[in-house]
Amino acid sequence: MRSAKALYYGIIVVLLLALNGAGHSLAAPLAQDSVWNVTYPTDGAVVSGEVTITGTATHANFNSYGLLYAAGPNPTAQSNWIPIVLNVQTMVVNGPLASWDTTQIPNGQYTLALAVYEVG
């Protein structure tokens, strides 16, 4: 059982349509007090294939982070959250958090959640 506690779930909605030629957008600079966020894909982004999820996962008492997804634009705690990565024990600042193979899931809307865990 995990001894670290979850600090935050940063949630964005991602639209998956498996379209060729989906574009990339530039992320805005991080605010100085931001320690966990997903900068790509952005809310409403259309993605397909192998997607590199980027952002920041840091904290003064950092233990690890995980990225999960659930179907739909408004999942709840009771939704079926599926891990993309779990227990990543390296902090990331404005870089790749995980690689997500979207060819293994049906087209539709999905929500990503970034969880940062602290020691303790």
N, C-alpha and C positions, 0 to 999 in steps of 0.2 A: 504494500500500500504506500502511496506517495506521502512523504512527510512534509513536503513543501505545500504552502497554501497558494491558491490562485489569487493573483492581484487584480486582474482585469481581463475582460474579454472585449477586444476591439472588434467591432462587427461592421462589415461592409457587404453590400449586396452585389452579386456578380451574375450577369446574364451570360449563359453559355449557349451559343448557337452553332458552333462548329462551322463557321464561315471562313473561307479562305480570304486572306488579305486583311484580317483584323488589325487595326493600327495600334501603335503604342503611344501613350501620352507621357509628357514629362511631369514629374512630381514636383510639387511646391516644396521649398525648403522647410525643414523641420523647425518648429518652435523650440526655443531653448529648454523648455520644461517637458518636452515630449520624451518619453522613454520607451513607449511601445506603440507601434502603429503599422498599418499596412499601406504602402504607397502605390503598389501595383499588384493586382488589378484594382482600379478605382471603382467606385459605386456606379453600377450600370454598364461596366465594361463588357464587351463581347470578346470572348476568348475561345481558343480551340487548341487541340493538340497538347504538347508539353508546355506548360506555363510556368515561368519563374515568378514566384511570389516574392516581392521585395518589400523592405520596410526596416523597422528598428525594433529590437527586443533587448532592452537593457534595464537595469535597476541597481541601486546601491547594494541590495542584498540578493542579487541575482542567483538563482539556482538553475533554472532551465526555462524553456518555452515550448509551446506546442501550437500547431495550426490544425484546425478542424473545419469541416464544412457540413452543412445541412441543406436539404432541399427547401426551396421557397424563399420569398423575400422577408418573411417574418417568423422564423422558427423560434421555438421556446426552449426552455431547459429540458422539457420532456421530448423534444424532437430527437430524431436519430442523427446524432453528431458523429461523423466519421473522421478519424484522424488522417491527416496528410503526413505530418511528422509529430512525434512526441518526444519529450525528454531530451531536447537539444540543449546541451550544456555549454554552448558557446554564445556569448552575446554578439549581436549584430547591430551595426549602425549604418543605416542607408545602404543596405546590401541585400543579397539573396537570403531569404528565410527558408524557402523550400521550393522543390520542383513538384508540380501537380500534373499528373497525366489525366487530362480530361477526356481522353478517348475511351476510358473505362466506365464512364457514367453517361446516362441519357441526357440529351439536350434539354435545357430548361434553366430556370432561375435557381441560383444557389447563394447561400450566405456563408462567408468565411468568418472564423473567429480566431483571434490570436490571444493565447493565454500566456502570461508571464508569471512564473512561480518564484517566490522568494524563499530563502533559507529559513527554516524554522518550523 
